[in-house]
Amino acid sequence: MALVLLALLAAAARPAAAAIQVALKPGIMNMPPGTEFDLTLDVTQAGSAFNGFAAVVEFDPAALTFMPAASLPSQQGCLMLGGCSASCGNTWHRFSAAGDSLSITDLLLCDQISLTGPGTLYKLHFKASNTVQETWVRFRHATFYDAGLFVTPVLTADAHIGIGVTLDAGDPPPPAPGLSVRAEPNPARGPLSLSIRSDRAGERRLEVFDLAGRLVRRLPGGWRAAGIDRVGWDGADESGTRVRPGLYLVTVRAGGRVAHTRVALIE
């Protein structure tokens, strides 16, 4: 029994794994209609070690057209190719494009070499439509590996794009009919309650971003019935640290729809 207790205490004393933070960069872009532009998948700061990743990035084909590079291997970033890391540059790389999404798998074939970032994992090239609008490029999912094992947690941040529209930092997408989120109290000095109303049942994702588009906290989501659902936010980030006073964007995604509200945290 004593050995079991010692083992449990030792496990509890181990520090939590550092998150891998991956973002589509730039997080906010403004451009004229018809413009071509680049987005990168970046590990934004040093975190847990990894030697490969798989991701699916989604976009609206009515707003954006993906334009592949002349040489697909050149879409790999400096982290994978060794330009800004200790990688040997030898990778197993697979890429495919569907009508509204891009699937990427990139694994290092370097003996006993892992990466931590920061740096660029991958590069994508798009052309904006000729229609004035706002749109997003989002992570559908992102998975990281190290020596064949999953690395968690992974925190993602999407890109918000204005085509002929000027976006300011933190500008949200337009509200979705039948889906809404409201914060009480707002402004808040401490914990607050988020009230999510939806006219449909289904999977929901609830996230808090700062005004630079960085993911601050992922709140409980999953399958929910139609109606009103309430979720609390204690004003802390993923590590449990109280965030700084300021404006934050709370976003709920459900069934291809997006709703949002701005929350002010004060001293």
N, C-alpha and C positions, 0 to 999 in steps of 0.2 A: 504494500500500500504506500509506504514511504517513497519508493522509487517512482510510483505512478504520480504522486503529488509533486515530486521534484521535476518530473518530465513536463507536467502541466504548467508549473510555475516558469520553467525555462521557456516553454512555447509562448506563454503570455508575455514574457519579457522581451521577446524578439521584436524589433521595430517593424512596423507595417511596411509592406513593399511600396517603393516610390512609384507613383503613377507615371505611365507613359502618356504624355500630353501631345496630341497630334492635331494639327489645324490645317484647314485650307487657307492659304495666304495669297493675296491680301484678304483680310476678313471683310472689308468693305471696299467696293470699287464703283466709280462713276465713269461712264464712257458714252460717247455718241453712238447712235444706232449704226449697225454694220461694222463695228470695230472688232478687230482681232485682239485677243489678250491671253495672258498666261496666268494659270493658277499653279501653286505648288502644294504638295503635301509635306508639311514640315513637322518634325519633332521640335517643339518650341523651347524645351529646356531639358537638361540632363535628368534622366529618371532611371527606371529599372533597365537592366541590360536585355538586349534582344538581338537575334541574328536573322530575323525574317518577319514578314508581315503579309497579311491578306486584307484587302479592303474593297468595298463596293461604294462608288461615288455616284449619286444620282443628280439629274438635272432635268429641267423642263425643255424638251426639244422644240417647243413652240417659241422659246426665248433664246436658246443657245444651240449651236451646232459644234460638236466635237470635231477637231481637225487633227488627225494623227500625225506624228512626226514622220519624216521621210525614213528614218531608221528607228524602229520601235525601241531597241535597246537604249537609244539616247534619251528616252523619256525617264530613265532611272536617274535619281538624284545623287548628289555628291556623297551622301552617307553610304549608299549601297556600292558606289563605284570607287570609293576611296579618295575622292577629291577633298573631303573635309573630315575624314575618319581613318581608322586603322584598317579598314576593309582591304582585302587583297584584290578587290574588283571582279572576282569570279562569282557569278550569281546564277541561280535558276530562276528564270523570269518568264511569267506568263501574263498576257494582257488580252482582254477582249472587250469590244464595244457593242452594246445593245442600243435600242432606240432611245432609251432614257437613262442609261446607266453605263458605268465603266467598271470592269472587274480587274483587279490587280493582285498578283501574287509575286513576291520577290524575296528570295531566300539566299543568304550568303553561303557559298561553298568554300569557306575559309576555315582552316583547322584552328579550333580553339580561339576564334575571334568573335567577340560580341560588341555591340554598339550601345551607346547611351544617349547620343545626341548632345546638344542641339544640331540641327542641320536639315537638309532637304532629302526626303525619301523619293519623291517622284514629281514629274512635271507634266502638266496638261495644258493643251492649247485649244481655245474656243473662239468662235465667231458669234458676236451678238446679232440678234435679229434686227430688222429695220423698224420694229414696232416699239414705241416708247412704253416701258414697263419696269417693274421691279421683279427680280427673280432671285433664286437661291441655288447654290451648288452645295449638296449635303452629303455627309457620310451616312450611308445606309447601315453599314457596319464596318468595324475595323478590329482585326485580331492580330496580336503579336505573339511571336514564339521565341524561345531560346533553347537551343539543343533539343528541339522536338517537344518542349513543354509550353503550355499556354502561360503568358505573362499578363497579370492583372494587377491593379485596374488600368483600363485604358480610357482616357478622357478625350473627347473630340469637340472640335469647334468648326462651324460651317462658314461659308462665304455668302455675303449679301451683295447683290449686284444691281446697280441702277443703270438702265439703258435709256439715255436721254432724260434721266431723272437724277437729281442731286440728293444723295443720301448723306445724312449726318451720322456721326457715331451713335450707335444705339437705335437708329431708326428701325422700327419693326415693320414686318409685312402687313398688308391690309387684313382686317379681321375676317374670319371665316363664318358664314351664316350657320347658325345652329350650334356654334362652339364658342365658348367664352371663358375667360379666367379673370377673377377679381381678387384683390388683396385687401385684407382688413387686419389691423388698421393700416393706413397708408397716408402720410408717412408713419414709420414705425421706429420705436426706440429699442425694441427687443424682438422676441418671436412674433410671427404674424401667421395668419391663416389664409390659405388660397382656396377660393371657391371655384371649382371647375364645373361648368354646366354644358351638357352635350345632349343633342337630340337623338344620338345613336349609341348603341353599345359597341365596344371594340377595344383594341389595344390603344393605350395612350402613353405618351412620353412627356414628362414634365421636367424642364431644365431652367436654370438660372444663369444668365450671362452678364458680364460686365459691359461697359459701353465700348470697349475695344473688341467685342465679339468673342472674348475668351469664356469658356465654360467654367462657371464658378461652383455649381452644385447640381447634381442629378437627384431629383426627388422621386419618391415612390410613384410608380406608374403601373403598367401591366393592363390586364383586361378589366374593364369597368362597364357596368350597366348604364343605360341611358338615365339621365337625371342629373342630380347635383352630387358632386364628390368633393370632400374637403381634405386638404393636405396641409400640414404645418411646415413652416420653414423657420429654423431657429436663428437665421442670420449668419450661419457659419458656412465655410467652404467644405470641399471634400475631405480635407484633413481634420475638420472639426474646429478650425480657427475662425474666430469672429471676423467677418469681412469689414473693410473700412466703410465709414459713412459715405453715402453717395447714391447715385441712381443705378438700378439694376433692371434688366429685362427678363421677365418670366415668360417662358414660351411653352405652350402645350401643343402637341402634335397628335392627331388622331385621324386615321383613315385618309391620309393625304391632305388633311386640312390643318391649318395653323392658326392659333389664337395667341394673344399676348397681352401683357400689361406691364407698365413701368412701376417699379417699387422704389420709394425713397427711404433709405435708412439714415437715421439721424442720431447724433450723440445723445 
